[in-house]
Amino acid sequence: MANILKRINKLSTSKEKILESARDLFHLNGYNNTSIDDILKSSGVTKSNFYYHFKSKEELGLLILEIRIREYEIKFLTDTLGDASISPEKRLKNYYKKVTSFHKSLNCRGGCPFGNLALEMSDINENFRLRLSEFFNHWQKIIEGCIKEGIKKKEFRDDLSSKSISQLILSHLEGTIMMVKTHRSISPFSNGSKTIIKLIKAA
């Protein structure tokens, strides 16, 4: 029994090592630029162990995407934009602060894992494209909910639709992350977020 439990624990650990290594490599080097051999070298896991847990690199990539989506929803969207204890404007500011802090902690490297993957995979892999499209729509809807409440409370201007504003915020955010990555500077966040809030704030 002890040997069986030890084997199960070892298999679980090897899967975690694969996920952790692949997650970092996909983010920093790109999905297509990361080979299974790169993942094996980084994780220290054997090829037989890899294929015990995953049928393919695509299966691994889609699982990592799901993990990242769940984490982002909890750590970024729910904890900030979903915080009903504070005003919608404060929620939006907190969201920008959290995203800025995350990219600052990465020394402005890596970019947005979702944006990176969308640019890299949308034209060549329908499974990735569809899941990313679904998530971006969900992400935009959460922002829209915050904006809609802000309009109702007269914090945000009411001459623009909440949908238009939320689409602007998400599009601007992805573009800003690209600039942060390119310039190796966090300043596009601080300048851009202040401008967006100023533009949508009620007079």
LUMTI-48791 format. One record per residue (C-alpha): residue number from 1; y, x, z. Coordinates in Angstrom, 1 decimal, m for minus. Layout:
<pts>
[pt NUM,[Y,X,Z]]
...
</pts>
This chain:
<pts>
[pt 1,[0.0,0.0,0.0]]
[pt 2,[2.4,2.8,0.9]]
[pt 3,[1.7,4.5,m2.4]]
[pt 4,[2.4,1.3,m4.3]]
[pt 5,[5.7,0.8,m2.5]]
[pt 6,[6.7,4.4,m3.2]]
[pt 7,[6.0,3.9,m6.9]]
[pt 8,[8.0,0.7,m7.0]]
[pt 9,[10.9,2.5,m5.2]]
[pt 10,[10.7,5.4,m7.6]]
[pt 11,[10.8,3.1,m10.7]]
[pt 12,[13.8,1.2,m9.2]]
[pt 13,[15.6,4.5,m8.6]]
[pt 14,[14.9,5.7,m12.1]]
[pt 15,[16.3,2.5,m13.6]]
[pt 16,[19.4,2.8,m11.5]]
[pt 17,[19.9,6.4,m12.6]]
[pt 18,[19.6,5.4,m16.3]]
[pt 19,[22.2,2.6,m15.7]]
[pt 20,[24.6,4.8,m13.9]]
[pt 21,[24.4,7.6,m16.4]]
[pt 22,[24.5,5.4,m19.5]]
[pt 23,[27.4,3.4,m18.1]]
[pt 24,[29.6,6.6,m17.7]]
[pt 25,[28.5,8.1,m21.0]]
[pt 26,[29.2,4.9,m22.9]]
[pt 27,[32.6,4.6,m21.4]]
[pt 28,[33.8,8.1,m21.9]]
[pt 29,[31.9,9.1,m25.1]]
[pt 30,[31.3,5.7,m26.8]]
[pt 31,[28.1,3.8,m27.3]]
[pt 32,[27.3,5.2,m30.7]]
[pt 33,[28.1,8.8,m29.7]]
[pt 34,[25.7,8.6,m26.8]]
[pt 35,[22.0,9.1,m27.6]]
[pt 36,[19.0,8.3,m25.5]]
[pt 37,[18.5,12.0,m25.1]]
[pt 38,[22.0,12.3,m23.7]]
[pt 39,[21.1,9.6,m21.2]]
[pt 40,[17.8,11.3,m20.3]]
[pt 41,[19.5,14.6,m19.8]]
[pt 42,[22.3,13.1,m17.6]]
[pt 43,[20.0,10.9,m15.5]]
[pt 44,[17.0,13.3,m15.2]]
[pt 45,[14.7,10.5,m16.1]]
[pt 46,[11.8,11.0,m18.6]]
[pt 47,[11.6,9.2,m21.9]]
[pt 48,[8.5,7.3,m20.8]]
[pt 49,[10.4,6.0,m17.8]]
[pt 50,[13.3,5.0,m20.0]]
[pt 51,[11.0,2.9,m22.3]]
[pt 52,[9.3,1.4,m19.2]]
[pt 53,[12.6,m0.2,m18.2]]
[pt 54,[14.3,m0.7,m21.6]]
[pt 55,[12.9,m1.6,m25.1]]
[pt 56,[15.9,0.0,m26.7]]
[pt 57,[19.4,1.5,m26.3]]
[pt 58,[20.8,m1.9,m27.4]]
[pt 59,[19.0,m3.7,m24.5]]
[pt 60,[20.4,m1.1,m22.1]]
[pt 61,[23.9,m1.4,m23.6]]
[pt 62,[23.9,m5.2,m23.3]]
[pt 63,[22.7,m5.0,m19.7]]
[pt 64,[25.5,m2.6,m18.8]]
[pt 65,[28.0,m4.9,m20.5]]
[pt 66,[26.8,m7.8,m18.4]]
[pt 67,[27.1,m5.7,m15.2]]
[pt 68,[30.6,m4.6,m16.1]]
[pt 69,[31.6,m8.2,m16.8]]
[pt 70,[30.4,m9.4,m13.5]]
[pt 71,[32.1,m6.5,m11.7]]
[pt 72,[35.4,m7.1,m13.5]]
[pt 73,[35.4,m10.8,m12.8]]
[pt 74,[34.9,m10.2,m9.0]]
[pt 75,[37.1,m7.1,m8.5]]
[pt 76,[39.9,m7.8,m10.9]]
[pt 77,[40.0,m11.5,m11.9]]
[pt 78,[38.8,m13.4,m8.8]]
[pt 79,[40.5,m11.1,m6.3]]
[pt 80,[43.9,m11.2,m8.0]]
[pt 81,[44.5,m14.0,m10.5]]
[pt 82,[42.1,m16.3,m8.5]]
[pt 83,[43.8,m15.8,m5.1]]
[pt 84,[45.2,m19.2,m4.4]]
[pt 85,[46.8,m18.1,m1.1]]
[pt 86,[49.7,m16.5,m3.0]]
[pt 87,[52.1,m17.5,m5.7]]
[pt 88,[51.0,m17.3,m9.4]]
[pt 89,[53.8,m14.7,m10.0]]
[pt 90,[52.5,m12.5,m7.1]]
[pt 91,[48.9,m12.9,m8.4]]
[pt 92,[49.9,m11.6,m11.8]]
[pt 93,[51.8,m8.7,m10.3]]
[pt 94,[48.7,m7.9,m8.1]]
[pt 95,[46.5,m8.0,m11.2]]
[pt 96,[48.7,m5.5,m13.1]]
[pt 97,[48.8,m3.3,m10.0]]
[pt 98,[45.0,m3.3,m9.7]]
[pt 99,[44.5,m2.5,m13.4]]
[pt 100,[47.1,0.2,m13.3]]
[pt 101,[45.4,1.8,m10.2]]
[pt 102,[42.0,1.7,m11.9]]
[pt 103,[43.2,3.6,m15.0]]
[pt 104,[45.2,6.0,m12.8]]
[pt 105,[42.0,6.8,m10.9]]
[pt 106,[40.4,7.8,m14.2]]
[pt 107,[43.3,10.1,m15.0]]
[pt 108,[44.2,7.8,m17.9]]
[pt 109,[40.9,8.5,m19.6]]
[pt 110,[38.2,6.3,m20.9]]
[pt 111,[40.3,3.2,m21.7]]
[pt 112,[39.1,m0.4,m21.4]]
[pt 113,[35.2,m0.5,m21.6]]
[pt 114,[35.4,m3.9,m23.2]]
[pt 115,[38.1,m3.0,m25.7]]
[pt 116,[36.4,0.2,m26.6]]
[pt 117,[33.1,m1.6,m27.2]]
[pt 118,[34.8,m4.4,m29.2]]
[pt 119,[36.4,m1.9,m31.5]]
[pt 120,[33.2,0.2,m31.9]]
[pt 121,[30.6,m2.6,m32.2]]
[pt 122,[32.1,m5.8,m33.4]]
[pt 123,[31.7,m5.0,m37.1]]
[pt 124,[28.1,m3.6,m36.8]]
[pt 125,[26.3,m5.5,m34.0]]
[pt 126,[26.6,m9.3,m33.7]]
[pt 127,[25.0,m9.4,m30.2]]
[pt 128,[27.8,m7.2,m28.8]]
[pt 129,[30.5,m9.0,m30.8]]
[pt 130,[29.5,m12.5,m29.6]]
[pt 131,[29.2,m11.5,m25.9]]
[pt 132,[32.5,m9.7,m26.0]]
[pt 133,[34.2,m12.6,m27.8]]
[pt 134,[32.9,m15.0,m25.1]]
[pt 135,[34.1,m12.7,m22.3]]
[pt 136,[37.6,m12.2,m23.8]]
[pt 137,[37.9,m16.0,m24.2]]
[pt 138,[36.9,m16.4,m20.5]]
[pt 139,[39.3,m13.7,m19.4]]
[pt 140,[42.1,m15.3,m21.3]]
[pt 141,[41.3,m18.7,m19.7]]
[pt 142,[41.6,m17.2,m16.2]]
[pt 143,[45.0,m15.8,m17.0]]
[pt 144,[46.0,m19.1,m18.6]]
[pt 145,[45.0,m20.9,m15.4]]
[pt 146,[47.4,m18.7,m13.4]]
[pt 147,[50.2,m19.2,m15.9]]
[pt 148,[49.7,m22.9,m16.0]]
[pt 149,[50.1,m23.2,m12.3]]
[pt 150,[53.1,m20.9,m12.4]]
[pt 151,[54.8,m23.2,m15.0]]
[pt 152,[54.0,m26.2,m12.8]]
[pt 153,[55.6,m24.5,m9.8]]
[pt 154,[58.6,m23.5,m12.0]]
[pt 155,[57.9,m19.8,m11.6]]
[pt 156,[57.3,m19.3,m15.3]]
[pt 157,[59.2,m20.6,m18.3]]
[pt 158,[58.0,m23.9,m19.6]]
[pt 159,[59.2,m23.6,m23.2]]
[pt 160,[56.1,m21.6,m24.1]]
[pt 161,[52.5,m22.8,m23.7]]
[pt 162,[50.3,m21.3,m21.0]]
[pt 163,[47.8,m20.5,m23.8]]
[pt 164,[50.3,m18.6,m25.8]]
[pt 165,[51.5,m16.6,m22.7]]
[pt 166,[48.0,m15.8,m21.6]]
[pt 167,[47.1,m14.6,m25.1]]
[pt 168,[50.2,m12.4,m25.1]]
[pt 169,[49.3,m10.9,m21.7]]
[pt 170,[45.7,m10.1,m22.7]]
[pt 171,[46.7,m8.6,m26.1]]
[pt 172,[49.5,m6.6,m24.5]]
[pt 173,[47.1,m5.4,m21.8]]
[pt 174,[44.6,m4.1,m24.3]]
[pt 175,[47.3,m2.4,m26.3]]
[pt 176,[48.8,m0.8,m23.2]]
[pt 177,[45.4,0.6,m22.1]]
[pt 178,[45.1,2.2,m25.5]]
[pt 179,[48.6,3.8,m25.1]]
[pt 180,[47.7,4.9,m21.6]]
[pt 181,[44.6,6.6,m22.9]]
[pt 182,[46.4,8.2,m25.9]]
[pt 183,[49.4,9.5,m24.0]]
[pt 184,[47.5,10.4,m20.8]]
[pt 185,[50.2,8.6,m18.9]]
[pt 186,[50.3,5.5,m16.7]]
[pt 187,[54.0,4.7,m17.6]]
[pt 188,[53.2,2.2,m20.4]]
[pt 189,[51.7,0.0,m17.6]]
[pt 190,[54.6,0.1,m15.3]]
[pt 191,[57.1,m0.5,m18.1]]
[pt 192,[55.1,m3.1,m19.9]]
[pt 193,[54.1,m5.2,m17.0]]
[pt 194,[57.7,m5.5,m15.7]]
[pt 195,[58.8,m6.5,m19.2]]
[pt 196,[56.1,m9.2,m19.6]]
[pt 197,[56.9,m10.7,m16.2]]
[pt 198,[60.6,m10.7,m17.0]]
[pt 199,[60.0,m12.4,m20.4]]
[pt 200,[57.9,m15.2,m19.0]]
[pt 201,[59.8,m15.8,m15.7]]
[pt 202,[61.7,m19.0,m15.4]]
[pt 203,[65.5,m18.8,m15.5]]
</pts>
